[in-house]
Amino acid sequence: MSELHKPDNPEVVHEESDVDVRAILGYGAGLMAVAVVVHVFLWWLLGVYQTQAYRSQTQAYPLAAGQHEQVPPGPRLQDNPQQDMRELRARQEAVLKGYEWINREGGVARIPIDEAMRILVERGLPTREAGK
């Protein structure tokens, strides 16, 4: 058993010159070195770009400093459209169901719509006389 296995064909042998392990490892080490250099360069470049962006943001509009809290002039977008709609409906409901003078001297007043419909049914619509 301690005997080495002898090939059946003694002319076929392993050639040492087929694969150069040292060259493969050297190529891998060189590739790693280049990758490290590229990563360090990109890290440095990112820092440069971030510094430039920070400087350009802080110096772009020096007169606008402190105006970020100022409310822009109207008309503005609605902050709470649901609440605005509820307020509009409440104002419309108050007009429809409330009493108010339109022209006091002329005797024109606003009355609730239900009351106006009841009066209209009792009195009827005004009509012209047939002969005139």
C-alpha positions as CSV (number, residue, x, y, z in Angstrom):
1,M,0.0,0.0,0.0
2,S,2.8,2.4,0.6
3,E,3.7,2.0,-3.0
4,L,3.0,5.0,-5.3
5,H,0.4,4.6,-7.9
6,K,2.0,4.1,-11.2
7,P,0.1,5.3,-14.3
8,D,-0.8,2.8,-16.9
9,N,0.9,4.9,-19.5
10,P,4.3,6.1,-18.3
11,E,4.6,8.6,-21.2
12,V,1.7,10.7,-19.8
13,V,2.9,12.8,-17.0
14,H,2.1,16.1,-15.3
15,E,3.9,19.1,-16.7
16,E,5.0,21.7,-14.2
17,S,5.1,24.4,-16.8
18,D,1.3,24.3,-17.6
19,V,0.1,26.5,-14.7
20,D,2.2,29.2,-13.2
21,V,0.8,29.6,-9.7
22,R,3.1,32.4,-8.8
23,A,1.9,34.5,-11.8
24,I,-1.7,33.9,-10.9
25,L,-1.1,35.0,-7.3
26,G,0.9,38.0,-8.4
27,Y,-1.9,39.0,-10.8
28,G,-4.5,38.7,-8.0
29,A,-2.3,40.7,-5.6
30,G,-1.9,43.4,-8.2
31,L,-5.7,43.5,-8.9
32,M,-6.3,43.9,-5.1
33,A,-3.7,46.7,-4.9
34,V,-5.4,48.5,-7.8
35,A,-8.8,48.0,-6.2
36,V,-7.6,49.5,-2.9
37,V,-6.1,52.5,-4.7
38,V,-9.3,53.1,-6.7
39,H,-11.4,52.9,-3.5
40,V,-9.2,55.3,-1.6
41,F,-9.3,57.7,-4.6
42,L,-13.1,57.6,-4.8
43,W,-13.4,58.1,-1.0
44,W,-11.3,61.2,-1.3
45,L,-13.2,62.4,-4.4
46,L,-16.5,62.0,-2.6
47,G,-15.2,64.1,0.3
48,V,-14.2,66.8,-2.1
49,Y,-17.6,66.9,-3.8
50,Q,-19.4,67.0,-0.5
51,T,-17.3,69.9,0.6
52,Q,-18.0,71.8,-2.6
53,A,-21.7,71.1,-2.3
54,Y,-21.8,72.4,1.3
55,R,-20.0,75.5,0.3
56,S,-22.2,76.2,-2.7
57,Q,-25.4,75.7,-0.6
58,T,-24.4,78.1,2.2
59,Q,-23.2,80.9,-0.1
60,A,-25.8,80.7,-2.9
61,Y,-28.4,83.1,-1.5
62,P,-27.0,85.1,1.5
63,L,-29.9,87.6,1.4
64,A,-32.4,84.8,2.0
65,A,-30.9,83.9,5.4
66,G,-33.7,84.0,8.0
67,Q,-36.5,84.1,5.5
68,H,-37.3,80.4,5.6
69,E,-39.9,81.0,8.3
70,Q,-41.7,83.8,6.4
71,V,-45.0,82.9,4.9
72,P,-45.2,83.5,1.2
73,P,-47.9,86.0,-0.1
74,G,-51.3,84.7,-1.1
75,P,-52.9,82.9,-2.7
76,R,-51.4,79.9,-1.0
77,L,-52.3,76.2,-1.2
78,Q,-54.7,74.9,1.3
79,D,-53.2,73.4,4.5
80,N,-56.3,71.5,5.5
81,P,-58.8,71.2,2.6
82,Q,-61.3,69.1,4.6
83,Q,-61.5,71.8,7.3
84,D,-61.9,74.5,4.6
85,M,-64.7,72.5,3.0
86,R,-66.5,72.2,6.4
87,E,-66.2,75.9,7.0
88,L,-67.5,76.7,3.5
89,R,-70.5,74.4,4.0
90,A,-71.2,76.0,7.4
91,R,-71.2,79.5,5.8
92,Q,-73.5,78.4,3.0
93,E,-75.8,76.7,5.5
94,A,-75.9,79.9,7.6
95,V,-76.9,81.9,4.6
96,L,-79.6,79.4,3.6
97,K,-81.1,79.1,7.1
98,G,-80.5,82.6,8.5
99,Y,-82.1,86.0,8.5
100,E,-80.3,89.1,7.2
101,W,-81.1,92.5,5.8
102,I,-80.0,92.9,2.2
103,N,-81.5,96.5,1.7
104,R,-83.2,97.8,4.8
105,E,-84.5,101.0,3.2
106,G,-86.0,99.0,0.3
107,G,-87.4,96.4,2.6
108,V,-85.4,93.5,1.1
109,A,-84.3,90.8,3.5
110,R,-82.9,87.3,3.4
111,I,-85.0,84.6,5.0
112,P,-84.4,80.9,5.5
113,I,-85.1,78.9,2.3
114,D,-87.6,76.7,4.0
115,E,-89.6,79.7,5.1
116,A,-89.4,81.3,1.7
117,M,-90.8,78.1,0.1
118,R,-93.6,78.0,2.6
119,I,-94.5,81.6,1.9
120,L,-94.4,81.0,-1.8
121,V,-96.8,78.1,-1.6
122,E,-99.2,80.1,0.6
123,R,-99.2,83.2,-1.6
124,G,-98.4,81.8,-5.0
125,L,-96.3,83.3,-7.7
126,P,-97.0,86.9,-8.8
127,T,-98.7,87.1,-12.2
128,R,-99.5,89.8,-14.7
129,E,-103.1,90.8,-15.3
130,A,-104.4,89.5,-18.5
131,G,-105.8,92.8,-19.8
132,K,-102.7,94.9,-19.5
